[in-house]
Amino acid sequence: MSESDRNKLNEILETKFGSGLNDEAEKKGINQILKKGKVTTEDEYRLLLNRIEEIHTDPLKKEEVERINLLLIEYHKKQK
């Protein structure tokens, strides 16, 4: 499924059912990572990468994208 199709499907699901393709556990995990302000595991890194893929084209999510990108960059620097 293309990214565009995935985003459209996600919007439809959120509108109709109040929840999109991300389940509550993923949302909770993302919020916890953002709250602590750092990525500490590869799983957290992948979770945030997936979130970026979902929202990066949404102008309303620009601040979230920038915040997540900073966390991903810091994690990547520490892995070298």
Secondary structure by P-SEA (a helix, b strand, c coil): ccaaaaaaaaaaaaaacccccccaaaaaaaaaaaaacccccaaaaaaaaaaaaaccccccaaaaaaaaaaaaaaaaaaac
